[in-house]
Amino acid sequence: MTASSAPREAHRTLLADFDARRPAALARAVSIVENHRAGFEDLLGALHRRLGRARRIGITGPPGAGKSTITTRLAARYRASGLSAGIIAVDPTSPFTGGALLGDRIRMEAVALDEGIFIRSMATRGSLGGLAASTREVADVLDGYGFDRILIETVGVGQSELDIARTADTTVVVLVPESGDSVQAMKAGLMEIADVFVVNKADRPDAERLRHEIEMTLGLRLGGAMRNVPAHHGVDLKTLRNPAHAARQAAQDDASDDWTPPVLATIADKGEGIDALADALDRHFDYLSRTGTLDVRRRERLRERVVEAVERRLRQRLWGNPDIAAWVDAQLPALEAGSLTPFGVADTLLARNAARLTQ
């Protein structure tokens, strides 16, 4: 066996063990993909036709909101229903090792030994969108393995974690009464990405007030969307005088072609409200399927994956070449003098290396 054929043979063996649903093969496949080791694209390519069976659920929100507890409770609930669950817990990067700090993995100890649950902690490694750079690819591995649900918990950095909306079929935003800037955060983007809101630690003061604020904001947005809708369409315009009430009513309408996020109350550490959350997730998936939105979201996800693959290969072909790096360095004096611009250098660089980019 030649040196070049050895990795291919190793991957064939890995895929055979993967198909036999051996946990060690799953863990190894995830490591290969997460770290972009040699052959990871071939491995993902072999799994591509299997994708689409799992429901991908994103769980995001500020630090300390109880995302890990909710994720653990949801996974346990799915297991009680006979479903399997893969969990991707994105942790902050360790400043010493560059790996995940494993805080989420420790908090999920209650379900970690269940054979129908797989937990992977991933480090952000500088990614600013609340997810690790290869989160989507690892989710593909879990999907290809055959998990029924994939729960993706973000690192919890607040307003910048909007990548989850492009990764999950359903996005859950978890807030707590102590989130003083929660409404401001929602205005910055969380309001737009949430398919389901959860006010966790609902036994604490001001929980109902926060829930009302969220519903009020949703209702005002709903009222703006319905401003020109005639009453005979079945819309009771009187309810729009109370935006929070209108939002709560709209969130219960399973026949609508529009989705209004429900605002749920949970006390996750006691398991309260988890059944209602799981039901809301099922309702949202039914809505996505019924309206064709699921196909749209997944198609857009595929488009973004193509863009990511192209960008990665272009970076490798350009910046992995020492001659190109030396050429760029040689342009720096002219850039400093102002006789060249970064845009002109970029155009020249692309023109000089057009053949390399299409190899």
C-alpha positions in Angstrom: 0.0 0.0 0.0 1.4 3.4 -1.0 1.6 6.3 1.4 -1.1 8.2 -0.5 -3.5 5.3 -0.4 -3.1 4.7 3.3 -5.3 7.6 4.4 -8.0 6.6 1.9 -8.0 3.1 3.3 -8.2 4.4 6.8 -11.2 6.6 5.9 -12.9 3.6 4.3 -12.4 1.7 7.5 -13.7 4.6 9.5 -16.8 4.9 7.4 -17.5 1.2 7.8 -17.3 1.6 11.6 -19.4 4.8 11.3 -22.1 3.0 9.3 -22.1 0.3 12.0 -22.9 3.1 14.5 -19.8 2.6 16.6 -19.4 5.6 19.0 -15.6 5.6 18.7 -15.9 6.0 14.9 -18.4 8.9 15.4 -16.0 10.7 17.8 -13.1 10.2 15.5 -15.1 11.5 12.5 -16.1 14.6 14.4 -12.4 15.2 15.4 -11.3 14.9 11.8 -13.9 17.4 10.6 -13.7 19.8 13.5 -9.9 20.1 13.0 -9.9 20.0 9.2 -7.5 17.1 9.2 -6.4 15.4 5.9 -9.4 13.9 4.1 -12.1 15.8 6.0 -13.7 17.0 2.8 -13.9 13.4 1.4 -15.5 12.3 4.7 -18.1 15.1 4.5 -18.7 14.3 0.8 -19.4 10.6 1.7 -22.0 11.8 4.2 -23.7 14.4 2.1 -26.5 12.3 0.7 -27.6 11.3 4.2 -28.2 14.9 5.4 -31.6 16.4 6.1 -33.1 13.8 8.5 -32.2 15.5 11.7 -33.9 18.6 13.1 -31.3 21.2 14.0 -32.2 23.3 17.0 -30.1 26.3 18.0 -30.1 27.5 21.6 -28.6 31.0 22.2 -28.8 33.9 24.6 -26.6 35.8 27.1 -24.2 34.0 29.5 -25.8 32.7 32.6 -29.3 32.3 31.0 -29.4 28.6 31.6 -28.8 27.4 28.0 -26.9 24.3 29.1 -29.6 23.3 31.5 -32.3 23.7 28.9 -30.2 21.8 26.4 -29.7 19.0 28.9 -33.4 18.9 29.8 -34.5 18.9 26.1 -32.1 16.0 25.3 -33.4 14.0 28.2 -37.0 14.7 27.1 -36.2 13.5 23.6 -34.6 10.4 24.9 -37.7 9.7 27.0 -39.6 9.9 23.7 -37.4 7.3 22.1 -35.4 9.9 20.0 -31.6 10.3 19.9 -29.8 13.6 20.3 -26.5 15.0 19.3 -25.3 18.0 21.3 -22.8 20.6 20.1 -21.8 22.8 22.9 -19.7 25.7 21.8 -17.5 26.8 24.7 -15.0 29.8 25.0 -11.5 29.0 23.9 -8.9 28.2 26.5 -6.2 30.9 26.5 -3.6 28.2 27.4 -4.4 25.2 25.1 -6.6 26.8 22.4 -9.3 24.1 23.1 -12.7 24.3 24.6 -13.0 25.1 28.4 -15.5 22.2 28.6 -17.8 24.0 31.0 -20.9 23.0 29.1 -19.8 19.3 29.0 -19.5 19.3 32.7 -22.9 20.9 33.2 -24.4 18.2 31.0 -23.1 15.3 33.0 -26.6 14.1 33.8 -27.1 12.9 30.2 -23.5 12.3 29.1 -23.5 8.6 29.7 -26.8 7.9 27.8 -25.9 5.8 24.7 -28.5 7.7 22.7 -26.8 11.1 23.4 -23.5 12.4 22.0 -22.0 15.5 23.3 -19.2 17.5 21.6 -17.7 20.6 23.1 -16.1 22.9 20.6 -13.9 26.0 21.1 -14.8 29.2 19.3 -11.1 29.8 18.4 -11.7 33.4 17.7 -14.9 33.1 15.8 -17.2 36.0 16.5 -20.6 34.6 15.6 -21.2 32.6 18.7 -20.2 29.3 17.0 -17.0 27.6 16.2 -15.8 27.8 12.6 -16.6 24.2 11.8 -19.9 23.9 13.8 -22.0 23.3 10.7 -19.7 20.6 9.4 -19.8 18.8 12.8 -23.6 19.1 12.7 -23.4 17.4 9.3 -21.5 14.5 10.8 -24.1 14.0 13.5 -26.9 14.2 11.0 -25.1 11.6 8.8 -24.7 9.4 11.8 -28.5 9.3 12.2 -29.3 11.5 15.2 -33.0 12.6 15.4 -32.3 15.9 17.0 -29.1 18.1 16.9 -29.0 20.7 19.7 -26.5 23.5 19.1 -25.7 25.6 22.1 -23.8 28.8 21.4 -21.1 30.3 23.5 -23.4 33.0 24.8 -21.6 36.2 23.8 -24.8 38.2 23.5 -25.5 40.3 20.4 -22.9 38.9 18.1 -24.1 35.3 18.0 -26.3 35.5 14.9 -24.6 32.7 13.0 -26.9 30.3 14.8 -29.9 31.5 12.7 -28.1 30.4 9.6 -27.1 27.0 11.1 -30.3 25.8 12.8 -33.8 25.0 11.5 -35.2 26.5 14.7 -33.5 29.1 16.9 -34.4 29.4 20.6 -33.4 32.6 22.4 -33.1 32.1 26.2 -33.3 35.2 28.5 -33.6 35.6 32.2 -35.1 38.4 34.3 -31.7 39.7 35.3 -30.8 40.4 31.6 -31.0 44.1 32.0 -30.1 44.8 28.4 -32.2 42.0 27.0 -34.6 44.3 25.1 -31.7 46.2 23.6 -30.1 43.0 22.6 -33.2 41.9 20.9 -33.4 45.2 19.0 -29.8 44.5 17.9 -30.7 41.3 16.2 -32.0 38.6 18.6 -35.6 39.7 18.0 -35.1 38.9 14.3 -33.5 35.5 14.7 -35.7 34.0 17.4 -38.3 31.4 16.5 -39.0 30.7 20.1 -38.3 32.9 23.1 -37.7 31.3 26.6 -37.8 33.3 29.8 -35.8 31.0 32.0 -35.7 31.2 35.8 -39.3 32.3 35.7 -39.7 31.9 39.5 -37.5 35.0 39.9 -38.9 38.6 40.2 -39.6 40.5 37.0 -39.9 37.3 34.9 -43.4 38.1 33.9 -42.5 41.7 33.2 -39.8 40.5 30.8 -42.1 38.1 29.1 -44.7 40.9 28.7 -42.0 43.2 27.2 -41.0 40.6 24.6 -44.6 40.0 23.7 -45.2 43.8 23.5 -42.3 44.2 21.1 -43.5 41.2 19.0 -47.1 42.7 19.0 -45.9 46.1 17.8 -44.1 44.4 15.0 -47.1 42.3 14.2 -49.3 45.4 14.2 -47.0 47.1 11.7 -47.3 44.1 9.4 -51.1 44.0 9.6 -51.6 47.8 9.4 -53.1 47.5 5.9 -54.9 44.1 6.3 -58.7 44.5 6.1 -60.7 43.2 9.1 -62.7 40.7 6.9 -59.5 38.6 6.5 -60.2 37.2 10.0 -57.9 39.5 11.9 -59.5 41.1 14.9 -58.0 44.5 14.7 -59.2 45.4 18.2 -56.7 43.0 19.6 -53.9 45.1 18.1 -54.7 47.8 20.7 -53.0 45.5 23.1 -49.9 44.4 21.2 -48.8 41.8 23.9 -52.2 40.1 23.7 -52.1 40.1 19.9 -48.7 38.5 19.9 -49.8 35.8 22.4 -52.8 35.0 20.3 -50.8 35.0 17.0 -48.3 32.6 18.6 -51.1 30.1 19.2 -52.4 30.1 15.6 -51.2 26.9 14.0 -53.0 27.6 10.7 -51.3 30.9 9.9 -48.8 31.3 7.1 -46.7 33.5 9.3 -44.9 32.5 12.4 -45.1 34.6 15.6 -42.5 33.4 18.2 -44.1 32.1 21.4 -42.7 33.5 24.6 -42.4 30.6 27.1 -41.6 30.5 30.8 -39.3 27.8 32.2 -37.6 26.9 35.4 -35.0 24.6 33.7 -33.2 23.4 36.8 -36.5 22.0 38.0 -37.6 20.7 34.6 -40.6 23.0 34.5 -41.7 24.3 31.1 -39.5 21.9 29.1 -42.5 19.9 27.7 -44.1 23.2 26.5 -40.8 24.1 24.9 -40.5 20.8 23.1 -44.1 21.1 21.9 -43.3 24.6 20.5 -40.3 23.3 18.7 -42.5 20.6 17.1 -45.0 23.2 16.1 -42.4 25.4 14.5 -41.0 22.5 12.5 -44.5 21.7 11.3 -44.9 25.3 10.3 -41.6 25.2 8.4 -42.6 22.0 6.6 -46.2 23.2 5.8 -45.1 26.6 4.3 -42.1 25.4 2.5 -39.9 27.6 4.7 -37.8 24.6 5.7 -36.7 23.9 2.2 -35.8 27.6 1.7 -33.7 27.7 4.9 -31.9 24.5 4.1 -31.3 25.5 0.5 -29.8 28.8 1.7 -27.6 26.8 4.1 -26.3 24.8 1.2 -25.6 27.9 -0.7 -23.6 29.3 2.2 -21.7 26.0 2.5 -20.6 26.3 -1.2 -19.4 29.9 -0.5 -17.5 28.8 2.5 -15.8 26.0 0.6 -14.8 28.3 -2.2 -13.4 30.9 0.2 -11.4 28.3 2.1 -9.9 26.8 -1.0 -9.0 30.3 -2.4 -7.3 31.2 0.9 -5.3 27.9 0.8 -4.2 28.4 -2.8 -3.2 32.0 -2.3 -1.9 32.4 1.2 -0.4 28.9 1.4 2.1 29.8 -1.3 5.3 31.5 -0.1 6.0 33.1 -3.4 2.7 35.0 -3.2 3.4 36.1 0.3 6.8 37.4 -0.8 5.3 39.3 -3.7 2.8 41.0 -1.4 5.7 42.0 0.9 7.5 43.5 -2.1 4.5 45.8 -2.7 4.5 47.2 0.8 7.0 50.1 0.1 4.8 51.4 -2.8 1.7 51.0 -0.6 3.4 53.0 2.1 4.4 55.7 -0.4 0.9 55.9 -1.7 1.8 55.0 -5.3 -0.2 51.8 -5.0 -3.5 51.1 -3.3 -4.6 47.9 -1.6 -7.3 47.5 -4.1 -4.9 47.8 -7.1 -2.5 45.3 -5.5 -5.4 42.9 -4.9 -6.5 43.2 -8.6 -2.9 42.6 -9.8 -2.5 39.7 -7.4 -5.7 38.0 -8.7 -4.7 38.6 -12.4 -1.2 37.2 -11.8 -2.6 34.0 -10.2 -5.7 33.4 -12.2 -4.5 30.0 -13.4 -3.6 29.0 -9.8 -7.1 29.8 -8.6 -8.8 27.6 -11.2 -6.6 24.5 -10.7 
